[in-house]
Amino acid sequence: MKPILMFTMGSCPHCQRALAWMEELKKENPKYLGLDISMIDENVQPSVASKYDYYYVPTYFIDDIKVHEGVPTKGIIRKIFETAIE
């Protein structure tokens, strides 16, 4: 299982929706409960965020490779989870 790194901003409505979908997916599929997901709020940890190449939030990285940036869907998040499990 590969770790997921998610960049967010507290004021971002797309980030809030993504977090809700992430919780829904974990409830729907117990295999997602074991995922290693680290969240970085770019306003709280700008020194960490500045080391990564992205513009929009939410942004997801798996093994330091950007797998999604910007407005997500539940399906996109499911795909991210599945990629991390592979």
PDB file of N, CA, C and O in Angstrom:
ATOM      1  N   MET A   1       0.841  -1.177   0.000  1.00  0.00           N
ATOM      2  CA  MET A   1       0.000   0.000   0.000  1.00  0.00           C
ATOM      3  C   MET A   1       0.888   1.242   0.000  1.00  0.00           C
ATOM      4  O   MET A   1       1.833   1.350   0.781  1.00  0.00           O
ATOM      5  N   LYS A   2       0.565   2.171  -0.888  1.00  0.00           N
ATOM      6  CA  LYS A   2       1.364   3.387  -1.018  1.00  0.00           C
ATOM      7  C   LYS A   2       0.703   4.535  -0.245  1.00  0.00           C
ATOM      8  O   LYS A   2      -0.523   4.637  -0.222  1.00  0.00           O
ATOM      9  N   PRO A   3       1.509   5.400   0.388  1.00  0.00           N
ATOM     10  CA  PRO A   3       0.935   6.531   1.118  1.00  0.00           C
ATOM     11  C   PRO A   3       0.372   7.598   0.173  1.00  0.00           C
ATOM     12  O   PRO A   3       0.885   7.819  -0.924  1.00  0.00           O
ATOM     13  N   ILE A   4      -0.689   8.244   0.632  1.00  0.00           N
ATOM     14  CA  ILE A   4      -1.328   9.338  -0.101  1.00  0.00           C
ATOM     15  C   ILE A   4      -1.014  10.634   0.646  1.00  0.00           C
ATOM     16  O   ILE A   4      -1.125  10.702   1.870  1.00  0.00           O
ATOM     17  N   LEU A   5      -0.627  11.640  -0.097  1.00  0.00           N
ATOM     18  CA  LEU A   5      -0.409  12.971   0.462  1.00  0.00           C
ATOM     19  C   LEU A   5      -1.428  13.900  -0.178  1.00  0.00           C
ATOM     20  O   LEU A   5      -1.477  14.035  -1.401  1.00  0.00           O
ATOM     21  N   MET A   6      -2.240  14.537   0.654  1.00  0.00           N
ATOM     22  CA  MET A   6      -3.309  15.416   0.164  1.00  0.00           C
ATOM     23  C   MET A   6      -3.039  16.841   0.622  1.00  0.00           C
ATOM     24  O   MET A   6      -2.808  17.091   1.805  1.00  0.00           O
ATOM     25  N   PHE A   7      -3.071  17.776  -0.330  1.00  0.00           N
ATOM     26  CA  PHE A   7      -2.922  19.193  -0.010  1.00  0.00           C
ATOM     27  C   PHE A   7      -4.285  19.847  -0.032  1.00  0.00           C
ATOM     28  O   PHE A   7      -5.066  19.651  -0.964  1.00  0.00           O
ATOM     29  N   THR A   8      -4.567  20.623   0.995  1.00  0.00           N
ATOM     30  CA  THR A   8      -5.868  21.264   1.160  1.00  0.00           C
ATOM     31  C   THR A   8      -5.684  22.710   1.609  1.00  0.00           C
ATOM     32  O   THR A   8      -4.573  23.179   1.852  1.00  0.00           O
ATOM     33  N   MET A   9      -6.810  23.386   1.708  1.00  0.00           N
ATOM     34  CA  MET A   9      -6.904  24.693   2.371  1.00  0.00           C
ATOM     35  C   MET A   9      -8.209  24.666   3.154  1.00  0.00           C
ATOM     36  O   MET A   9      -9.238  24.230   2.637  1.00  0.00           O
ATOM     37  N   GLY A  10      -8.170  25.125   4.382  1.00  0.00           N
ATOM     38  CA  GLY A  10      -9.349  25.093   5.235  1.00  0.00           C
ATOM     39  C   GLY A  10     -10.562  25.786   4.642  1.00  0.00           C
ATOM     40  O   GLY A  10     -11.695  25.380   4.897  1.00  0.00           O
ATOM     41  N   SER A  11     -10.338  26.818   3.863  1.00  0.00           N
ATOM     42  CA  SER A  11     -11.446  27.592   3.301  1.00  0.00           C
ATOM     43  C   SER A  11     -11.946  27.057   1.956  1.00  0.00           C
ATOM     44  O   SER A  11     -12.862  27.633   1.369  1.00  0.00           O
ATOM     45  N   CYS A  12     -11.369  25.985   1.471  1.00  0.00           N
ATOM     46  CA  CYS A  12     -11.692  25.463   0.139  1.00  0.00           C
ATOM     47  C   CYS A  12     -12.921  24.551   0.187  1.00  0.00           C
ATOM     48  O   CYS A  12     -12.882  23.501   0.829  1.00  0.00           O
ATOM     49  N   PRO A  13     -14.012  24.939  -0.483  1.00  0.00           N
ATOM     50  CA  PRO A  13     -15.204  24.088  -0.474  1.00  0.00           C
ATOM     51  C   PRO A  13     -14.985  22.754  -1.191  1.00  0.00           C
ATOM     52  O   PRO A  13     -15.600  21.752  -0.826  1.00  0.00           O
ATOM     53  N   HIS A  14     -14.130  22.731  -2.193  1.00  0.00           N
ATOM     54  CA  HIS A  14     -13.847  21.479  -2.908  1.00  0.00           C
ATOM     55  C   HIS A  14     -13.076  20.511  -2.003  1.00  0.00           C
ATOM     56  O   HIS A  14     -13.261  19.297  -2.081  1.00  0.00           O
ATOM     57  N   CYS A  15     -12.226  21.053  -1.159  1.00  0.00           N
ATOM     58  CA  CYS A  15     -11.488  20.220  -0.209  1.00  0.00           C
ATOM     59  C   CYS A  15     -12.445  19.612   0.812  1.00  0.00           C
ATOM     60  O   CYS A  15     -12.331  18.436   1.156  1.00  0.00           O
ATOM     61  N   GLN A  16     -13.381  20.416   1.290  1.00  0.00           N
ATOM     62  CA  GLN A  16     -14.354  19.910   2.265  1.00  0.00           C
ATOM     63  C   GLN A  16     -15.196  18.793   1.661  1.00  0.00           C
ATOM     64  O   GLN A  16     -15.472  17.790   2.318  1.00  0.00           O
ATOM     65  N   ARG A  17     -15.599  18.969   0.418  1.00  0.00           N
ATOM     66  CA  ARG A  17     -16.395  17.934  -0.262  1.00  0.00           C
ATOM     67  C   ARG A  17     -15.542  16.675  -0.477  1.00  0.00           C
ATOM     68  O   ARG A  17     -16.029  15.556  -0.311  1.00  0.00           O
ATOM     69  N   ALA A  18     -14.284  16.862  -0.842  1.00  0.00           N
ATOM     70  CA  ALA A  18     -13.386  15.719  -1.036  1.00  0.00           C
ATOM     71  C   ALA A  18     -13.221  14.937   0.267  1.00  0.00           C
ATOM     72  O   ALA A  18     -13.235  13.706   0.258  1.00  0.00           O
ATOM     73  N   LEU A  19     -13.068  15.637   1.372  1.00  0.00           N
ATOM     74  CA  LEU A  19     -12.924  14.965   2.665  1.00  0.00           C
ATOM     75  C   LEU A  19     -14.179  14.168   3.008  1.00  0.00           C
ATOM     76  O   LEU A  19     -14.090  13.062   3.540  1.00  0.00           O
ATOM     77  N   ALA A  20     -15.340  14.728   2.705  1.00  0.00           N
ATOM     78  CA  ALA A  20     -16.601  14.016   2.956  1.00  0.00           C
ATOM     79  C   ALA A  20     -16.679  12.760   2.092  1.00  0.00           C
ATOM     80  O   ALA A  20     -17.077  11.699   2.574  1.00  0.00           O
ATOM     81  N   TRP A  21     -16.305  12.873   0.830  1.00  0.00           N
ATOM     82  CA  TRP A  21     -16.317  11.699  -0.051  1.00  0.00           C
ATOM     83  C   TRP A  21     -15.319  10.645   0.428  1.00  0.00           C
ATOM     84  O   TRP A  21     -15.594   9.447   0.352  1.00  0.00           O
ATOM     85  N   MET A  22     -14.177  11.082   0.914  1.00  0.00           N
ATOM     86  CA  MET A  22     -13.188  10.141   1.421  1.00  0.00           C
ATOM     87  C   MET A  22     -13.774   9.333   2.575  1.00  0.00           C
ATOM     88  O   MET A  22     -13.577   8.120   2.647  1.00  0.00           O
ATOM     89  N   GLU A  23     -14.485   9.992   3.468  1.00  0.00           N
ATOM     90  CA  GLU A  23     -15.114   9.294   4.589  1.00  0.00           C
ATOM     91  C   GLU A  23     -16.213   8.352   4.103  1.00  0.00           C
ATOM     92  O   GLU A  23     -16.341   7.235   4.605  1.00  0.00           O
ATOM     93  N   GLU A  24     -17.007   8.799   3.128  1.00  0.00           N
ATOM     94  CA  GLU A  24     -18.048   7.935   2.554  1.00  0.00           C
ATOM     95  C   GLU A  24     -17.436   6.667   1.960  1.00  0.00           C
ATOM     96  O   GLU A  24     -17.925   5.560   2.185  1.00  0.00           O
ATOM     97  N   LEU A  25     -16.368   6.848   1.205  1.00  0.00           N
ATOM     98  CA  LEU A  25     -15.719   5.704   0.566  1.00  0.00           C
ATOM     99  C   LEU A  25     -15.166   4.721   1.595  1.00  0.00           C
ATOM    100  O   LEU A  25     -15.226   3.508   1.390  1.00  0.00           O
ATOM    101  N   LYS A  26     -14.633   5.234   2.692  1.00  0.00           N
ATOM    102  CA  LYS A  26     -14.122   4.356   3.748  1.00  0.00           C
ATOM    103  C   LYS A  26     -15.253   3.554   4.388  1.00  0.00           C
ATOM    104  O   LYS A  26     -15.067   2.392   4.750  1.00  0.00           O
ATOM    105  N   LYS A  27     -16.421   4.174   4.526  1.00  0.00           N
ATOM    106  CA  LYS A  27     -17.575   3.468   5.091  1.00  0.00           C
ATOM    107  C   LYS A  27     -18.112   2.425   4.119  1.00  0.00           C
ATOM    108  O   LYS A  27     -18.575   1.362   4.534  1.00  0.00           O
ATOM    109  N   GLU A  28     -18.049   2.730   2.827  1.00  0.00           N
ATOM    110  CA  GLU A  28     -18.553   1.819   1.805  1.00  0.00           C
ATOM    111  C   GLU A  28     -17.628   0.629   1.567  1.00  0.00           C
ATOM    112  O   GLU A  28     -18.087  -0.462   1.230  1.00  0.00           O
ATOM    113  N   ASN A  29     -16.331   0.840   1.743  1.00  0.00           N
ATOM    114  CA  ASN A  29     -15.372  -0.214   1.435  1.00  0.00           C
ATOM    115  C   ASN A  29     -14.299  -0.269   2.526  1.00  0.00           C
ATOM    116  O   ASN A  29     -13.408   0.580   2.563  1.00  0.00           O
ATOM    117  N   PRO A  30     -14.381  -1.262   3.412  1.00  0.00           N
ATOM    118  CA  PRO A  30     -13.443  -1.345   4.532  1.00  0.00           C
ATOM    119  C   PRO A  30     -11.972  -1.444   4.122  1.00  0.00           C
ATOM    120  O   PRO A  30     -11.097  -1.133   4.930  1.00  0.00           O
ATOM    121  N   LYS A  31     -11.677  -1.866   2.897  1.00  0.00           N
ATOM    122  CA  LYS A  31     -10.265  -1.961   2.505  1.00  0.00           C
ATOM    123  C   LYS A  31      -9.609  -0.580   2.455  1.00  0.00           C
ATOM    124  O   LYS A  31      -8.383  -0.481   2.506  1.00  0.00           O
ATOM    125  N   TYR A  32     -10.400   0.473   2.357  1.00  0.00           N
ATOM    126  CA  TYR A  32      -9.854   1.828   2.339  1.00  0.00           C
ATOM    127  C   TYR A  32      -9.484   2.333   3.737  1.00  0.00           C
ATOM    128  O   TYR A  32      -8.770   3.327   3.868  1.00  0.00           O
ATOM    129  N   LEU A  33      -9.964   1.658   4.771  1.00  0.00           N
ATOM    130  CA  LEU A  33      -9.696   2.111   6.138  1.00  0.00           C
ATOM    131  C   LEU A  33      -8.211   2.073   6.475  1.00  0.00           C
ATOM    132  O   LEU A  33      -7.748   2.860   7.301  1.00  0.00           O
ATOM    133  N   GLY A  34      -7.462   1.177   5.854  1.00  0.00           N
ATOM    134  CA  GLY A  34      -6.042   1.043   6.144  1.00  0.00           C
ATOM    135  C   GLY A  34      -5.141   1.979   5.364  1.00  0.00           C
ATOM    136  O   GLY A  34      -3.921   1.929   5.521  1.00  0.00           O
ATOM    137  N   LEU A  35      -5.711   2.828   4.531  1.00  0.00           N
ATOM    138  CA  LEU A  35      -4.888   3.737   3.726  1.00  0.00           C
ATOM    139  C   LEU A  35      -4.132   4.723   4.610  1.00  0.00           C
ATOM    140  O   LEU A  35      -4.653   5.219   5.609  1.00  0.00           O
ATOM    141  N   ASP A  36      -2.908   4.990   4.222  1.00  0.00           N
ATOM    142  CA  ASP A  36      -2.061   5.962   4.913  1.00  0.00           C
ATOM    143  C   ASP A  36      -2.232   7.297   4.189  1.00  0.00           C
ATOM    144  O   ASP A  36      -1.633   7.523   3.138  1.00  0.00           O
ATOM    145  N   ILE A  37      -3.054   8.180   4.761  1.00  0.00           N
ATOM    146  CA  ILE A  37      -3.352   9.465   4.137  1.00  0.00           C
ATOM    147  C   ILE A  37      -2.853  10.585   5.040  1.00  0.00           C
ATOM    148  O   ILE A  37      -3.308  10.735   6.174  1.00  0.00           O
ATOM    149  N   SER A  38      -1.913  11.369   4.520  1.00  0.00           N
ATOM    150  CA  SER A  38      -1.427  12.547   5.232  1.00  0.00           C
ATOM    151  C   SER A  38      -2.022  13.776   4.576  1.00  0.00           C
ATOM    152  O   SER A  38      -2.041  13.890   3.350  1.00  0.00           O
ATOM    153  N   MET A  39      -2.508  14.699   5.398  1.00  0.00           N
ATOM    154  CA  MET A  39      -3.099  15.922   4.863  1.00  0.00           C
ATOM    155  C   MET A  39      -2.265  17.127   5.278  1.00  0.00           C
ATOM    156  O   MET A  39      -1.891  17.287   6.440  1.00  0.00           O
ATOM    157  N   ILE A  40      -1.990  17.958   4.295  1.00  0.00           N
ATOM    158  CA  ILE A  40      -1.222  19.185   4.516  1.00  0.00           C
ATOM    159  C   ILE A  40      -2.103  20.366   4.146  1.00  0.00           C
ATOM    160  O   ILE A  40      -2.519  20.498   2.995  1.00  0.00           O
ATOM    161  N   ASP A  41      -2.390  21.225   5.118  1.00  0.00           N
ATOM    162  CA  ASP A  41      -3.093  22.473   4.831  1.00  0.00           C
ATOM    163  C   ASP A  41      -2.022  23.480   4.439  1.00  0.00           C
ATOM    164  O   ASP A  41      -1.154  23.813   5.246  1.00  0.00           O
ATOM    165  N   GLU A  42      -2.079  23.963   3.207  1.00  0.00           N
ATOM    166  CA  GLU A  42      -0.988  24.825   2.727  1.00  0.00           C
ATOM    167  C   GLU A  42      -0.894  26.140   3.479  1.00  0.00           C
ATOM    168  O   GLU A  42       0.157  26.782   3.459  1.00  0.00           O
ATOM    169  N   ASN A  43      -1.969  26.559   4.144  1.00  0.00           N
ATOM    170  CA  ASN A  43      -1.903  27.781   4.950  1.00  0.00           C
ATOM    171  C   ASN A  43      -1.240  27.534   6.301  1.00  0.00           C
ATOM    172  O   ASN A  43      -0.663  28.447   6.891  1.00  0.00           O
ATOM    173  N   VAL A  44      -1.325  26.307   6.786  1.00  0.00           N
ATOM    174  CA  VAL A  44      -0.747  25.956   8.078  1.00  0.00           C
ATOM    175  C   VAL A  44       0.695  25.487   7.934  1.00  0.00           C
ATOM    176  O   VAL A  44       1.528  25.744   8.803  1.00  0.00           O
ATOM    177  N   GLN A  45       0.988  24.791   6.822  1.00  0.00           N
ATOM    178  CA  GLN A  45       2.331  24.255   6.596  1.00  0.00           C
ATOM    179  C   GLN A  45       2.886  24.705   5.237  1.00  0.00           C
ATOM    180  O   GLN A  45       3.165  23.869   4.378  1.00  0.00           O
ATOM    181  N   PRO A  46       3.046  26.014   5.040  1.00  0.00           N
ATOM    182  CA  PRO A  46       3.504  26.503   3.737  1.00  0.00           C
ATOM    183  C   PRO A  46       4.902  26.008   3.357  1.00  0.00           C
ATOM    184  O   PRO A  46       5.205  25.879   2.171  1.00  0.00           O
ATOM    185  N   SER A  47       5.754  25.729   4.341  1.00  0.00           N
ATOM    186  CA  SER A  47       7.109  25.262   4.014  1.00  0.00           C
ATOM    187  C   SER A  47       7.067  23.866   3.391  1.00  0.00           C
ATOM    188  O   SER A  47       7.895  23.554   2.536  1.00  0.00           O
ATOM    189  N   VAL A  48       6.131  23.033   3.798  1.00  0.00           N
ATOM    190  CA  VAL A  48       5.974  21.705   3.196  1.00  0.00           C
ATOM    191  C   VAL A  48       5.321  21.848   1.820  1.00  0.00           C
ATOM    192  O   VAL A  48       5.783  21.256   0.844  1.00  0.00           O
ATOM    193  N   ALA A  49       4.251  22.632   1.749  1.00  0.00           N
ATOM    194  CA  ALA A  49       3.514  22.802   0.493  1.00  0.00           C
ATOM    195  C   ALA A  49       4.393  23.371  -0.614  1.00  0.00           C
ATOM    196  O   ALA A  49       4.239  23.004  -1.779  1.00  0.00           O
ATOM    197  N   SER A  50       5.308  24.260  -0.259  1.00  0.00           N
ATOM    198  CA  SER A  50       6.148  24.903  -1.280  1.00  0.00           C
ATOM    199  C   SER A  50       7.114  23.927  -1.955  1.00  0.00           C
ATOM    200  O   SER A  50       7.692  24.256  -2.991  1.00  0.00           O
ATOM    201  N   LYS A  51       7.295  22.753  -1.396  1.00  0.00           N
ATOM    202  CA  LYS A  51       8.204  21.757  -1.974  1.00  0.00           C
ATOM    203  C   LYS A  51       7.542  20.933  -3.081  1.00  0.00           C
ATOM    204  O   LYS A  51       8.205  20.142  -3.751  1.00  0.00           O
ATOM    205  N   TYR A  52       6.241  21.119  -3.269  1.00  0.00           N
ATOM    206  CA  TYR A  52       5.493  20.330  -4.254  1.00  0.00           C
ATOM    207  C   TYR A  52       4.974  21.223  -5.366  1.00  0.00           C
ATOM    208  O   TYR A  52       4.662  22.394  -5.149  1.00  0.00           O
ATOM    209  N   ASP A  53       4.887  20.651  -6.562  1.00  0.00           N
ATOM    210  CA  ASP A  53       4.450  21.387  -7.745  1.00  0.00           C
ATOM    211  C   ASP A  53       2.946  21.188  -7.965  1.00  0.00           C
ATOM    212  O   ASP A  53       2.517  20.177  -8.520  1.00  0.00           O
ATOM    213  N   TYR A  54       2.164  22.159  -7.523  1.00  0.00           N
ATOM    214  CA  TYR A  54       0.720  22.157  -7.760  1.00  0.00           C
ATOM    215  C   TYR A  54       0.218  23.585  -7.625  1.00  0.00           C
ATOM    216  O   TYR A  54       0.904  24.448  -7.077  1.00  0.00           O
ATOM    217  N   TYR A  55      -0.984  23.824  -8.131  1.00  0.00           N
ATOM    218  CA  TYR A  55      -1.559  25.162  -8.075  1.00  0.00           C
ATOM    219  C   TYR A  55      -2.908  25.153  -7.363  1.00  0.00           C
ATOM    220  O   TYR A  55      -3.194  26.033  -6.552  1.00  0.00           O
ATOM    221  N   TYR A  56      -3.740  24.148  -7.671  1.00  0.00           N
ATOM    222  CA  TYR A  56      -5.086  24.066  -7.112  1.00  0.00           C
ATOM    223  C   TYR A  56      -5.161  23.031  -6.005  1.00  0.00           C
ATOM    224  O   TYR A  56      -4.384  22.076  -5.973  1.00  0.00           O
ATOM    225  N   VAL A  57      -6.109  23.233  -5.096  1.00  0.00           N
ATOM    226  CA  VAL A  57      -6.410  22.233  -4.076  1.00  0.00           C
ATOM    227  C   VAL A  57      -7.853  21.782  -4.257  1.00  0.00           C
ATOM    228  O   VAL A  57      -8.676  22.549  -4.755  1.00  0.00           O
ATOM    229  N   PRO A  58      -8.172  20.567  -3.868  1.00  0.00           N
ATOM    230  CA  PRO A  58      -7.273  19.581  -3.311  1.00  0.00           C
ATOM    231  C   PRO A  58      -6.362  18.972  -4.374  1.00  0.00           C
ATOM    232  O   PRO A  58      -6.729  18.842  -5.542  1.00  0.00           O
ATOM    233  N   THR A  59      -5.176  18.607  -3.932  1.00  0.00           N
ATOM    234  CA  THR A  59      -4.220  17.905  -4.785  1.00  0.00           C
ATOM    235  C   THR A  59      -3.764  16.661  -4.040  1.00  0.00           C
ATOM    236  O   THR A  59      -3.516  16.690  -2.834  1.00  0.00           O
ATOM    237  N   TYR A  60      -3.660  15.568  -4.785  1.00  0.00           N
ATOM    238  CA  TYR A  60      -3.238  14.284  -4.217  1.00  0.00           C
ATOM    239  C   TYR A  60      -1.949  13.823  -4.884  1.00  0.00           C
ATOM    240  O   TYR A  60      -1.799  13.897  -6.104  1.00  0.00           O
ATOM    241  N   PHE A  61      -1.019  13.344  -4.052  1.00  0.00           N
ATOM    242  CA  PHE A  61       0.215  12.728  -4.526  1.00  0.00           C
ATOM    243  C   PHE A  61       0.286  11.297  -3.981  1.00  0.00           C
ATOM    244  O   PHE A  61      -0.080  11.043  -2.833  1.00  0.00           O
ATOM    245  N   ILE A  62       0.754  10.381  -4.804  1.00  0.00           N
ATOM    246  CA  ILE A  62       1.066   9.024  -4.368  1.00  0.00           C
ATOM    247  C   ILE A  62       2.509   8.772  -4.776  1.00  0.00           C
ATOM    248  O   ILE A  62       2.860   8.902  -5.949  1.00  0.00           O
ATOM    249  N   ASP A  63       3.344   8.410  -3.808  1.00  0.00           N
ATOM    250  CA  ASP A  63       4.775   8.217  -4.069  1.00  0.00           C
ATOM    251  C   ASP A  63       5.397   9.438  -4.754  1.00  0.00           C
ATOM    252  O   ASP A  63       6.166   9.305  -5.706  1.00  0.00           O
ATOM    253  N   ASP A  64       5.055  10.613  -4.260  1.00  0.00           N
ATOM    254  CA  ASP A  64       5.556  11.889  -4.791  1.00  0.00           C
ATOM    255  C   ASP A  64       5.187  12.146  -6.247  1.00  0.00           C
ATOM    256  O   ASP A  64       5.804  12.986  -6.901  1.00  0.00           O
ATOM    257  N   ILE A  65       4.193  11.437  -6.760  1.00  0.00           N
ATOM    258  CA  ILE A  65       3.682  11.672  -8.114  1.00  0.00           C
ATOM    259  C   ILE A  65       2.280  12.244  -7.997  1.00  0.00           C
ATOM    260  O   ILE A  65       1.413  11.661  -7.345  1.00  0.00           O
ATOM    261  N   LYS A  66       2.062  13.392  -8.633  1.00  0.00           N
ATOM    262  CA  LYS A  66       0.746  14.016  -8.578  1.00  0.00           C
ATOM    263  C   LYS A  66      -0.245  13.159  -9.365  1.00  0.00           C
ATOM    264  O   LYS A  66      -0.046  12.886 -10.549  1.00  0.00           O
ATOM    265  N   VAL A  67      -1.322  12.737  -8.682  1.00  0.00           N
ATOM    266  CA  VAL A  67      -2.324  11.899  -9.341  1.00  0.00           C
ATOM    267  C   VAL A  67      -3.643  12.640  -9.563  1.00  0.00           C
ATOM    268  O   VAL A  67      -4.486  12.191 -10.340  1.00  0.00           O
ATOM    269  N   HIS A  68      -3.819  13.765  -8.887  1.00  0.00           N
ATOM    270  CA  HIS A  68      -5.008  14.595  -9.151  1.00  0.00           C
ATOM    271  C   HIS A  68      -4.788  15.981  -8.571  1.00  0.00           C
ATOM    272  O   HIS A  68      -4.198  16.149  -7.504  1.00  0.00           O
ATOM    273  N   GLU A  69      -5.286  16.975  -9.315  1.00  0.00           N
ATOM    274  CA  GLU A  69      -5.223  18.371  -8.866  1.00  0.00           C
ATOM    275  C   GLU A  69      -6.516  19.067  -9.254  1.00  0.00           C
ATOM    276  O   GLU A  69      -6.944  19.004 -10.407  1.00  0.00           O
ATOM    277  N   GLY A  70      -7.133  19.728  -8.293  1.00  0.00           N
ATOM    278  CA  GLY A  70      -8.327  20.511  -8.586  1.00  0.00           C
ATOM    279  C   GLY A  70      -9.605  19.827  -8.147  1.00  0.00           C
ATOM    280  O   GLY A  70      -9.594  18.924  -7.310  1.00  0.00           O
ATOM    281  N   VAL A  71     -10.714  20.277  -8.730  1.00  0.00           N
ATOM    282  CA  VAL A  71     -12.036  19.811  -8.334  1.00  0.00           C
ATOM    283  C   VAL A  71     -12.157  18.299  -8.518  1.00  0.00           C
ATOM    284  O   VAL A  71     -12.015  17.794  -9.632  1.00  0.00           O
ATOM    285  N   PRO A  72     -12.421  17.574  -7.423  1.00  0.00           N
ATOM    286  CA  PRO A  72     -12.535  16.116  -7.527  1.00  0.00           C
ATOM    287  C   PRO A  72     -13.994  15.668  -7.655  1.00  0.00           C
ATOM    288  O   PRO A  72     -14.929  16.456  -7.508  1.00  0.00           O
ATOM    289  N   THR A  73     -14.144  14.405  -7.928  1.00  0.00           N
ATOM    290  CA  THR A  73     -15.437  13.736  -7.842  1.00  0.00           C
ATOM    291  C   THR A  73     -15.228  12.531  -6.931  1.00  0.00           C
ATOM    292  O   THR A  73     -14.095  12.162  -6.623  1.00  0.00           O
ATOM    293  N   LYS A  74     -16.304  11.941  -6.515  1.00  0.00           N
ATOM    294  CA  LYS A  74     -16.189  10.745  -5.692  1.00  0.00           C
ATOM    295  C   LYS A  74     -15.472   9.638  -6.469  1.00  0.00           C
ATOM    296  O   LYS A  74     -14.679   8.886  -5.902  1.00  0.00           O
ATOM    297  N   GLY A  75     -15.758   9.545  -7.767  1.00  0.00           N
ATOM    298  CA  GLY A  75     -15.102   8.551  -8.617  1.00  0.00           C
ATOM    299  C   GLY A  75     -13.605   8.773  -8.724  1.00  0.00           C
ATOM    300  O   GLY A  75     -12.833   7.814  -8.727  1.00  0.00           O
ATOM    301  N   ILE A  76     -13.190  10.018  -8.812  1.00  0.00           N
ATOM    302  CA  ILE A  76     -11.758  10.335  -8.875  1.00  0.00           C
ATOM    303  C   ILE A  76     -11.078   9.916  -7.575  1.00  0.00           C
ATOM    304  O   ILE A  76      -9.989   9.342  -7.597  1.00  0.00           O
ATOM    305  N   ILE A  77     -11.714  10.198  -6.457  1.00  0.00           N
ATOM    306  CA  ILE A  77     -11.123   9.832  -5.170  1.00  0.00           C
ATOM    307  C   ILE A  77     -11.052   8.315  -5.033  1.00  0.00           C
ATOM    308  O   ILE A  77     -10.071   7.787  -4.509  1.00  0.00           O
ATOM    309  N   ARG A  78     -12.076   7.613  -5.496  1.00  0.00           N
ATOM    310  CA  ARG A  78     -12.043   6.145  -5.480  1.00  0.00           C
ATOM    311  C   ARG A  78     -10.845   5.637  -6.284  1.00  0.00           C
ATOM    312  O   ARG A  78     -10.151   4.714  -5.860  1.00  0.00           O
ATOM    313  N   LYS A  79     -10.612   6.241  -7.436  1.00  0.00           N
ATOM    314  CA  LYS A  79      -9.483   5.836  -8.279  1.00  0.00           C
ATOM    315  C   LYS A  79      -8.155   6.106  -7.565  1.00  0.00           C
ATOM    316  O   LYS A  79      -7.232   5.296  -7.655  1.00  0.00           O
ATOM    317  N   ILE A  80      -8.050   7.218  -6.868  1.00  0.00           N
ATOM    318  CA  ILE A  80      -6.851   7.533  -6.098  1.00  0.00           C
ATOM    319  C   ILE A  80      -6.633   6.458  -5.033  1.00  0.00           C
ATOM    320  O   ILE A  80      -5.522   5.955  -4.867  1.00  0.00           O
ATOM    321  N   PHE A  81      -7.689   6.114  -4.324  1.00  0.00           N
ATOM    322  CA  PHE A  81      -7.606   5.079  -3.289  1.00  0.00           C
ATOM    323  C   PHE A  81      -7.155   3.750  -3.895  1.00  0.00           C
ATOM    324  O   PHE A  81      -6.289   3.071  -3.343  1.00  0.00           O
ATOM    325  N   GLU A  82      -7.745   3.386  -5.032  1.00  0.00           N
ATOM    326  CA  GLU A  82      -7.388   2.122  -5.678  1.00  0.00           C
ATOM    327  C   GLU A  82      -5.933   2.121  -6.139  1.00  0.00           C
ATOM    328  O   GLU A  82      -5.250   1.102  -6.039  1.00  0.00           O
ATOM    329  N   THR A  83      -5.462   3.252  -6.643  1.00  0.00           N
ATOM    330  CA  THR A  83      -4.064   3.368  -7.059  1.00  0.00           C
ATOM    331  C   THR A  83      -3.132   3.169  -5.868  1.00  0.00           C
ATOM    332  O   THR A  83      -2.090   2.526  -5.990  1.00  0.00           O
ATOM    333  N   ALA A  84      -3.509   3.719  -4.722  1.00  0.00           N
ATOM    334  CA  ALA A  84      -2.683   3.583  -3.524  1.00  0.00           C
ATOM    335  C   ALA A  84      -2.637   2.136  -3.036  1.00  0.00           C
ATOM    336  O   ALA A  84      -1.639   1.707  -2.456  1.00  0.00           O
ATOM    337  N   ILE A  85      -3.702   1.391  -3.266  1.00  0.00           N
ATOM    338  CA  ILE A  85      -3.766   0.005  -2.809  1.00  0.00           C
ATOM    339  C   ILE A  85      -2.956  -0.918  -3.711  1.00  0.00           C
ATOM    340  O   ILE A  85      -2.430  -1.925  -3.238  1.00  0.00           O
ATOM    341  N   GLU A  86      -2.844  -0.601  -4.995  1.00  0.00           N
ATOM    342  CA  GLU A  86      -2.133  -1.471  -5.954  1.00  0.00           C
ATOM    343  C   GLU A  86      -0.710  -1.759  -5.551  1.00  0.00           C
ATOM    344  O   GLU A  86       0.000  -2.472  -6.260  1.00  0.00           O
TER     345      GLU A  86
END
